[in-house]
């Protein structure tokens, strides 16, 4: 089973760059320039620099773990 976390190869990437190819509305603010070094859908595997992605699954809802991440 996938542990829920991946590291970004090479340098860190800015959140705004990561979202540039995603159909979404960026509300702005300084957070869009934060550097991301990894992605995780598992709040227990989040490390400093990671972006936590809350996903609703069959057994649990990642939105319930946002504060823990």
N, C-alpha and C positions, 0 to 999 in steps of 0.2 A: 504494500500500500504506500502511496506517495505521502511523504512527511509534511507536505504543505508549504515548503519553502524552496526558493531558488535564488542563487546569487547571479548578479548581472556580470557578464564577462567583461573584463577590461575595466575602464574607468567608470566612475559613478555617472548616472544620468540624471538630468534635472527632470522633475515631475512634469513641467510644462512640455518638455521634449517628448517624454514618454506618452503624454496625452495628445500630442499633435496629430497622430493618426487615428485617434479614437473619436467617434461621433459623440461628443459630449459638450456641454456648456461649462467653460471654466469661469467661475465667478470672480476670480482675481485674488489679489492680496499677496503677501510675501510668501505664503506656503507654496505657490506654484513654482518658485525657484529653488525649493529644497532639493538637495541631491539625494538620490535613491541608490542604494547599493544592492538591494535584494527585494524580492516579493514574497509574500506569504499569505496563505489562506488559513493558517493555523496559528491562533494567538499564542500558543505555547512555544512556537518555534521562531517568533519574531525577535530579531536582533537589532541593535542600534543601527540606524540607517535604512532599515527595511520599510517597505510600504505594506501595510496590512490591507487585504482585500476581503471585505465581509461578503460572504456568499451564503445564501439560504440553501441548506441541504436537506436530505431526507430525515436525518436524525437530529440535526441541530441547525441553528441559525447563527451565522457568523456575526450578525449585527448585535447579538447578545454578549459578544466578547470584545467589542470595540474598546471599552475602557481598560480591559486587561492587556490588550495589545499595546 
